[in-house]
Amino acid sequence: MNAQLTLNELAALMKSAAGLTVDPKELANRPDATFAEFGLDSLGLLGIVGELENRQGRPMPTDAERCKTPRDFLDLVNTAPESVPTTGA
């Protein structure tokens, strides 16, 4: 698995992918505040997910773009397996 995504990196992604400046300390102080409270909408979060997929060369978990808070997002992307095994014959 790649290195864990941090609040600092999430704040940087919010800036680069969604054009939103958020202090990482604010994310740390309010990890359960909704992304909407920080000014990030679903399209911005989708941009963050896309940027992470490009950087890591693999898809993010299916529900990553539906996360409502920084804590939920980091918990999901940091615990996702590197590759998801497929079932088949």
N, C-alpha and C positions, 0 to 999 in steps of 0.2 A: 504494500500500500504506500502511496505517496505520503509526504509529510502532512501533518494535520493542518487544516486551515485555521488561522488565528483571527481574532477580532481585528487586529491591525490589517491583515490581508483582506478581510471582509470590507473594512472601511475603504481600503484602496480600490477594491472592486466596485464598491458603490460609486466611487468617484469616476473611475475609468469607464465602467459599463453603463452607468445611469446618470452621470453628471451631477451626483449628489455628494456634497461634502459633509461628512459626519465624523466627529472626533471619536477615535477608537475608545477613549476613556468613557465617553457617553454610552457607547455600546456596552462596555464592561459594567457600567453602573446600572444600566437598564436592559439587561439581556432578554427580559420577558416582555418588554414593550413591543408593540407591533411594528413591523416595517413601515406601515402607514404613518405611525407617529413620528418616524424619522423622515418622512416625505417620500419613501420608496413605494412605488406602485407595482402591480403584478408584472407589467411590461419591463420595468427596471430589474426586477428579480429574475425574469426570464433572460435578460441580457447578462446578468451575473452568472447564471447557470451556463449559458452558452460560452462565456469567456472561460469559465473553469473547464468545460469540456474541451475547448480548444487547447488550453494549457496542458491538461493532463492526458489528452489523446484518448479519452474514454468517456462514455456517457455518465452523467450524474444519475443518482437515483430518480426513479420516475416521479416521485412527489416533491422533488427539491423546489420546483417553482411554485409549489402550493404552501410552503412554509410561511408561517405568520410572524415569527419572531427570530431575532438573531440566534438565540439559544437553540430553537428547533432546527434552524438551518444548519448550524455547525454540528449539532448532534447527528443529524442525518448524513451530511456529506462526510463527516469524519469517521463514521462507523460503517459506511458502505463498503462492501467487498470490492476489491480491485476488478474482478470480473465475476459476472454472475453465470454460474453453470446453466447450461440449457438442458432440458430434458428431451429425449428423443429416442427413436428406435435403434 
